[in-house]
C-alpha cells in the first residue's frame, strides 16, 4: 500500500467517524476526537493496517499526520 493510499484510507475512516471534513494536517482536537474516540479509532487502524500502537505512541498522537506517519513507519 502506497503512502497516498494510506492517507486516503485513514482520512476516509476518520471522516466516517466524525462526519466532518478531514485534512491530513487536522488536529484530533479540531476533529472533536476525545480520548475515548481515539482509542476506538486506533483499534480500527490497528486492525485495518495490521499494525500496533504502544500506549506512549497513542498518547503522543495530536494530528491525522501523526497517525499517518506511524502507519507508514510500521508498514516499512
N, C-alpha and C positions, 0 to 999 in steps of 0.2 A: 504494500500500500504506500503510495507516494505521500509526501508531506501535505500537498494540496488536498488529497483525498481525506487525510486525517483531519485537516482543518474543516472541510465541508461536513464530514460525518459528525464531528464534535459540535459545530455550530448548529447543525440540524437537531441533534439530540437536546442541546440546551434550549433551542427555540421551542421545541415540543413541550418542554417542561415549563418554560417561563411565559410563553405566548407573546413575547415581545421581540423586537429586532435585536439580533446579537451580532456584534462585531468582534473580531479577534482581539482588539485592544480594550474591549469592555471589561470593567472590573466586576467581580462577583457581587460586590455591593451595589453597583449600578443596575445589575440584573435582579436585585432583590432576592439573592440566593443567600439564605441564612445557613447556620452551621448544620442543621438537620437536613436541609436541602442538599448541601454539598456532599454529605455522606451518602445520600441516595444517588446523587449524580456520579460520585466516584465508584460506587458499586456497579452502576451501569457501564461506566467507562472501562473498568477492570474486566468486566465480562465481555464487552464488545471487542476490545482490543487485546485481550488475553495478556494483561499486564497487572502489576500490583503497585500500590502506593503504600509507603510506610505512614505511620501516624504523623511523624515530623514533616513529611512531604505534604500531607494533606493540610496541616496547619500553616504551611508556607504558601499555599495557593491563594493568590489575590486576584488573578485575572484569567480570562479564557486563554490567553497566550501562555500563562504558566502551565495550564493543563496540557495544551498542545505540545509545549516543549518537553514536558515529562513523557508524554506518549512517544514522541519521536525518539527521545533518548532511550527509552525502554525497548523500542522496536528495533534498534540497531543491533 
